[in-house]
Amino acid sequence: MKETTMKTETENRNKLTIETAMEQEAINVADAFFSHFDDPLQFAGEKVKDLFFQFSALMLDDSDIRWILDSCSGDPREWGYCGDDKSVNISIGEIEVQFEGKAEDYFDNPDDWTIDGDLAYCSMPSVLIPIDLEKLEEELRTLVYNRLLDHVNIILSDARGVYIPRDFVDLLSSEEKEFQEKVNGFDSANWIHLSSPDEEYYWEAWNELESSFVSENGTRIHQNGDLYEISPAMDKEPIEFVEIFWEMWQ
């Protein structure tokens, strides 16, 4: 009698439970999400989206977003119909399992399933992937910092103080100055005003040059203490990136 009982328990352990099926489905969905889902933020809760929105100027692509979410995720699990603002929530509806033989031999409790031939179905509203928001913010800040290092360079240190405009102009060749005049409309009469901080219109001329300056390769400039050079790959206003960059140094 004892041997028969042990055999039955072993057989039951080998049968598929609805919990096991849902756990595996959650893992499969999470793997698919992190590998190739388009527009992954459509499944994210509001607090997750808000963090990404703070760094929207970074222009993250879908692969960046999936990678960051994956690095900050917990174990996926079955979830109901309501969302969760700190997680990724992917709608499922139902799961399908194909099996061989009799349902009672394959499933721990066939009554949990809708059986149709060799296919079985059960309701599974969604998969929830919890996200560590603190780690997510840390990952985003690190990515911002590293990417801005590639696209935002300090040309002149703020240690030069009021001489930054003069020293920047000294870096320009005659061809570069001519480009600013002909292409960007900079008034050639203003170059003399930028020769010394003692010039009456020194700062007015600098404000005009800073706002209009675009090099032949698309580089722009912005001063926030230091003078920064902004790569043309960053297609927003220079101040957006310099301010983020500056904050990262604090």
C-alpha positions as CSV (number, residue, x, y, z in Angstrom):
1,M,0.0,0.0,0.0
2,K,2.8,2.3,0.9
3,E,4.7,1.6,-2.4
4,T,1.5,2.3,-4.4
5,T,1.1,5.6,-2.6
6,M,4.7,6.7,-3.3
7,K,4.3,5.7,-7.0
8,T,1.2,7.8,-7.3
9,E,2.9,10.8,-5.7
10,T,5.8,10.5,-8.1
11,E,3.5,10.3,-11.1
12,N,1.6,13.4,-9.9
13,R,4.9,15.3,-9.5
14,N,5.7,14.6,-13.1
15,K,2.4,15.9,-14.4
16,L,2.0,19.5,-15.6
17,T,0.4,21.8,-13.1
18,I,-1.2,25.0,-14.1
19,E,1.2,26.9,-11.9
20,T,4.2,25.4,-13.7
21,A,2.7,26.1,-17.1
22,M,2.2,29.8,-16.2
23,E,5.7,30.1,-14.7
24,Q,7.1,28.8,-18.0
25,E,4.9,31.0,-20.1
26,A,6.0,34.0,-18.1
27,I,9.7,33.2,-18.6
28,N,9.1,32.7,-22.4
29,V,7.3,36.0,-22.7
30,A,9.9,37.8,-20.8
31,D,12.7,36.3,-22.9
32,A,10.9,37.4,-26.1
33,F,10.2,40.9,-24.7
34,F,13.9,41.5,-23.8
35,S,15.1,40.1,-27.1
36,H,13.0,41.7,-29.8
37,F,9.7,43.4,-28.8
38,D,9.2,46.7,-30.6
39,D,8.3,49.8,-28.6
40,P,8.9,48.1,-25.2
41,L,7.7,51.1,-23.2
42,Q,4.2,50.6,-24.4
43,F,4.0,47.8,-21.8
44,A,5.7,49.8,-19.0
45,G,4.0,51.2,-15.9
46,E,3.8,55.0,-15.5
47,K,6.7,55.3,-13.0
48,V,8.9,53.3,-15.4
49,K,7.9,55.5,-18.3
50,D,8.5,58.7,-16.3
51,L,12.1,57.7,-15.6
52,F,12.8,57.1,-19.3
53,F,11.0,60.4,-20.2
54,Q,13.4,62.3,-18.0
55,F,16.2,61.1,-20.3
56,S,14.3,61.4,-23.6
57,A,16.9,63.8,-25.1
58,L,19.2,60.8,-25.1
59,M,17.2,59.3,-28.0
60,L,17.4,55.7,-26.8
61,D,16.4,53.1,-29.3
62,D,14.3,50.0,-28.6
63,S,17.3,47.8,-28.0
64,D,18.7,50.3,-25.5
65,I,15.4,50.3,-23.6
66,R,15.1,46.5,-23.6
67,W,18.6,46.1,-22.4
68,I,18.2,48.6,-19.5
69,L,14.9,47.1,-18.5
70,D,16.4,43.6,-18.6
71,S,19.2,44.6,-16.3
72,C,16.8,46.0,-13.8
73,S,14.1,43.3,-13.9
74,G,13.0,40.7,-11.4
75,D,11.5,37.3,-12.0
76,P,8.4,37.4,-14.3
77,R,5.2,36.0,-13.1
78,E,1.5,35.5,-14.0
79,W,-0.6,38.6,-13.3
80,G,-4.2,39.7,-13.5
81,Y,-5.9,42.4,-15.6
82,C,-4.8,45.4,-13.6
83,G,-1.5,47.2,-14.4
84,D,1.3,48.0,-12.1
85,D,3.1,51.4,-12.4
86,K,6.5,50.0,-11.3
87,S,6.6,47.1,-13.7
88,V,6.3,45.9,-17.3
89,N,2.9,44.3,-17.8
90,I,2.3,42.3,-21.0
91,S,-1.2,41.1,-21.9
92,I,-1.5,37.4,-22.7
93,G,-5.2,36.3,-22.6
94,E,-4.6,32.5,-22.5
95,I,-1.9,30.0,-22.9
96,E,-1.9,26.9,-25.1
97,V,-0.3,23.6,-24.4
98,Q,0.0,20.7,-26.9
99,F,0.1,17.2,-25.3
100,E,0.1,13.5,-26.2
101,G,-2.1,10.8,-24.7
102,K,-4.8,11.3,-22.2
103,A,-5.3,14.6,-20.5
104,E,-5.5,13.0,-17.0
105,D,-2.1,11.4,-17.6
106,Y,-0.5,14.7,-18.7
107,F,-2.1,17.3,-16.5
108,D,-2.1,17.3,-12.7
109,N,-5.7,18.6,-12.8
110,P,-7.3,18.5,-16.2
111,D,-10.3,20.5,-14.8
112,D,-8.0,23.5,-14.8
113,W,-7.8,23.4,-18.6
114,T,-10.1,23.6,-21.6
115,I,-9.2,20.5,-23.6
116,D,-9.6,20.4,-27.4
117,G,-8.1,17.2,-28.9
118,D,-4.4,17.4,-28.2
119,L,-4.5,21.0,-27.2
120,A,-5.2,22.5,-23.8
121,Y,-6.0,26.1,-22.9
122,C,-6.1,28.1,-19.7
123,S,-6.7,31.7,-18.9
124,M,-3.6,33.9,-18.2
125,P,-4.5,37.6,-18.3
126,S,-0.9,39.0,-18.3
127,V,2.7,38.6,-17.4
128,L,4.2,41.0,-14.9
129,I,8.0,41.8,-14.9
130,P,8.9,43.8,-11.8
131,I,11.4,46.6,-12.4
132,D,13.8,48.0,-9.7
133,L,13.2,51.7,-10.2
134,E,16.3,52.8,-8.2
135,K,18.6,50.6,-10.3
136,L,16.8,51.8,-13.5
137,E,17.6,55.4,-12.7
138,E,21.2,54.5,-12.0
139,E,21.5,52.7,-15.3
140,L,19.9,55.6,-17.2
141,R,22.3,58.1,-15.6
142,T,25.3,56.0,-16.4
143,L,24.2,55.6,-20.0
144,V,23.5,59.3,-20.3
145,Y,26.9,60.1,-18.9
146,N,28.8,57.7,-21.2
147,R,26.9,58.8,-24.3
148,L,27.3,62.5,-23.6
149,L,31.0,61.9,-23.2
150,D,30.9,60.7,-26.8
151,H,29.0,63.8,-28.0
152,V,29.7,66.7,-25.7
153,N,33.3,67.9,-25.3
154,I,34.7,70.7,-23.2
155,I,36.6,73.0,-25.5
156,L,37.7,75.7,-23.0
157,S,37.6,75.4,-19.2
158,D,35.7,78.0,-17.1
159,A,39.1,78.7,-15.5
160,R,39.6,81.1,-18.5
161,G,36.7,83.2,-17.2
162,V,35.9,86.2,-19.3
163,Y,38.5,85.3,-21.8
164,I,36.6,82.3,-23.1
165,P,35.0,84.2,-26.1
166,R,38.3,85.7,-27.1
167,D,40.2,82.4,-26.8
168,F,37.5,80.5,-28.8
169,V,37.8,83.0,-31.6
170,D,41.5,82.6,-31.6
171,L,41.0,78.9,-32.2
172,L,39.1,79.6,-35.5
173,S,40.9,79.7,-38.8
174,S,40.2,82.4,-41.3
175,E,38.3,79.8,-43.4
176,E,36.1,78.9,-40.3
177,K,35.4,82.6,-39.7
178,E,34.4,83.1,-43.3
179,F,32.1,80.1,-43.0
180,Q,30.3,81.7,-40.0
181,E,29.8,84.9,-42.0
182,K,28.6,83.4,-45.3
183,V,26.6,80.4,-44.0
184,N,25.4,81.4,-40.6
185,G,25.1,85.1,-41.1
186,F,27.6,86.3,-38.4
187,D,28.5,89.9,-38.9
188,S,32.2,90.2,-39.8
189,A,32.4,93.5,-37.9
190,N,31.9,91.6,-34.7
191,W,35.2,89.8,-34.8
192,I,37.0,92.9,-33.6
193,H,34.6,93.1,-30.6
194,L,35.7,89.6,-29.6
195,S,39.4,90.5,-29.5
196,S,39.3,91.5,-25.8
197,P,36.9,91.6,-22.8
198,D,37.6,95.3,-22.7
199,E,35.7,95.9,-26.0
200,E,32.4,97.6,-25.4
201,Y,30.3,95.1,-27.4
202,Y,32.3,92.0,-26.3
203,W,29.4,90.1,-24.7
204,E,26.8,91.1,-27.3
205,A,29.1,89.8,-30.0
206,W,29.7,86.6,-28.1
207,N,26.0,85.9,-27.5
208,E,25.4,86.3,-31.3
209,L,28.3,84.0,-32.2
210,E,27.3,81.4,-29.6
211,S,23.7,81.2,-30.7
212,S,24.5,81.1,-34.5
213,F,27.7,79.0,-34.5
214,V,27.5,75.8,-36.6
215,S,30.8,74.4,-38.0
216,E,31.0,72.9,-41.5
217,N,30.6,69.4,-39.9
218,G,27.5,70.5,-37.9
219,T,29.2,71.0,-34.5
220,R,27.6,73.6,-32.3
221,I,28.8,75.3,-29.1
222,H,27.2,76.2,-25.7
223,Q,28.7,77.9,-22.6
224,N,27.7,76.9,-19.1
225,G,30.8,77.8,-17.2
226,D,32.9,75.7,-19.5
227,L,32.6,76.1,-23.2
228,Y,31.2,72.9,-24.8
229,E,31.3,71.5,-28.3
230,I,28.1,69.6,-29.2
231,S,28.3,66.7,-31.8
232,P,25.9,67.0,-34.8
233,A,24.6,63.5,-33.7
234,M,22.7,65.2,-30.9
235,D,19.9,66.8,-32.8
236,K,18.3,68.8,-30.0
237,E,19.3,72.2,-28.7
238,P,22.8,72.3,-27.2
239,I,21.6,73.5,-23.8
240,E,19.6,70.4,-23.2
241,F,22.6,68.1,-23.4
242,V,25.0,70.4,-21.7
243,E,22.7,70.8,-18.7
244,I,22.4,67.1,-18.3
245,F,26.1,66.7,-18.8
246,W,26.8,69.3,-16.2
247,E,24.4,67.7,-13.7
248,M,26.3,64.4,-14.1
249,W,29.5,66.0,-12.8
250,Q,27.9,67.2,-9.6
